[in-house]
Each structure stands twice: as structure tokens, then as C-alpha cells.
Amino acid sequence: MEEIFSPKFAKDHPDYALECEEALDLPVQELIEDAVQAGWDNRTIFKALAKLAGAKALAYEEDPDPEDDPALSDSSTPEFGTFPVE
């Protein structure tokens, strides 16, 4: 997968968002091409990407760094997602 380059502009620069789009363009295109190669149709891929992006944005707004959260369960119990695995 194409490597995402680091920003050259500061966050408050008017072209910062555009630069981010440019940095993500090729990796996203490769992701789309991989999904097409796997058999997914374009319309479904684009809908899924939009839905995932929205969900990730919402999750990030609620908890920008979930790895900093204390464990919610006994760490000796392996988990899959949010469900303990017995």
C-alpha cells in the first residue's frame, strides 16, 4: 500500500485539509482497487467507506485515544471485541 506522507503545512494553514486529501488519495485508491479485486462493487465500497469514515470520526470525537482507557474487564479473560471469550 502507498505510504501516507506527513503534512508540510501547519493545521491552521488554509491548504492543510487539501494536503491531507492528497496524502490519502493514493492509499484510498489502492484500498478501493483491492476491494474491487476481492469482488465488491464500487457503489457498495463507497457507501461502506463513507459510513466507516463517519463512524470513526464520531468515535474519535467521543474518545480520541481509547488505548488510554483502563481495562473494563478482568485482564486475565481474553476478549474478542467487547465480548469475553470463554
C-alpha positions as CSV (number, residue, x, y, z in Angstrom):
1,M,0.0,0.0,0.0
2,E,1.1,3.5,-0.8
3,E,2.7,5.3,2.2
4,I,0.9,8.3,3.6
5,F,3.2,11.3,3.6
6,S,3.4,13.7,6.6
7,P,1.9,17.2,6.5
8,K,4.1,20.1,5.4
9,F,1.6,22.7,6.4
10,A,0.5,23.7,9.9
11,K,-3.0,22.7,11.0
12,D,-4.1,26.3,10.7
13,H,-2.9,26.7,7.1
14,P,-5.7,27.1,4.5
15,D,-4.3,24.2,2.4
16,Y,-3.9,21.7,5.3
17,A,-7.1,19.8,4.6
18,L,-6.3,19.7,0.9
19,E,-2.8,18.4,1.6
20,C,-4.4,15.6,3.8
21,E,-6.7,14.7,0.9
22,E,-3.7,14.4,-1.4
23,A,-1.8,12.3,1.2
24,L,-4.8,9.9,1.5
25,D,-5.7,9.8,-2.2
26,L,-3.4,7.0,-3.5
27,P,-3.8,4.8,-0.4
28,V,-7.6,5.0,-0.6
29,Q,-7.5,4.4,-4.3
30,E,-5.4,1.2,-3.6
31,L,-7.9,0.2,-0.9
32,I,-10.8,0.6,-3.4
33,E,-8.9,-1.3,-6.1
34,D,-8.2,-4.1,-3.6
35,A,-11.9,-4.3,-2.6
36,V,-12.9,-4.4,-6.3
37,Q,-10.4,-7.2,-6.9
38,A,-11.9,-9.1,-3.9
39,G,-15.3,-8.9,-5.6
40,W,-17.0,-5.9,-4.1
41,D,-18.9,-3.4,-6.3
42,N,-17.9,0.2,-6.4
43,R,-21.2,1.6,-5.1
44,T,-21.0,-0.7,-2.0
45,I,-17.4,0.2,-1.4
46,F,-18.0,3.9,-1.5
47,K,-21.0,3.6,0.8
48,A,-19.0,1.5,3.2
49,L,-16.1,3.9,3.2
50,A,-18.4,6.9,3.9
51,K,-20.1,5.0,6.7
52,L,-16.8,3.9,8.2
53,A,-15.3,7.3,8.0
54,G,-18.3,8.8,9.7
55,A,-18.3,6.2,12.4
56,K,-14.6,6.6,13.0
57,A,-15.0,10.4,13.2
58,L,-17.8,10.0,15.8
59,A,-15.8,7.5,17.8
60,Y,-12.7,9.8,17.8
61,E,-14.8,12.7,19.0
62,E,-16.1,10.6,21.9
63,D,-12.7,9.1,22.8
64,P,-9.6,10.4,20.9
65,D,-7.3,7.8,22.4
66,P,-9.1,4.7,23.6
67,E,-5.9,2.9,24.4
68,D,-5.5,5.3,27.4
69,D,-8.7,3.9,28.9
70,P,-8.4,1.5,31.8
71,A,-9.5,-2.1,31.1
72,L,-13.2,-2.6,31.6
73,S,-12.8,-6.3,32.4
74,D,-10.6,-8.8,34.1
75,S,-7.4,-8.7,32.0
76,S,-7.0,-12.5,32.5
77,T,-10.1,-13.2,30.4
78,P,-9.3,-13.0,26.7
79,E,-11.7,-10.8,24.7
80,F,-13.0,-10.7,21.2
81,G,-14.3,-7.2,20.5
82,T,-16.2,-6.4,23.6
83,F,-17.2,-10.0,24.4
84,P,-15.2,-12.2,26.7
85,V,-14.0,-15.4,25.2
86,E,-14.6,-18.4,27.4
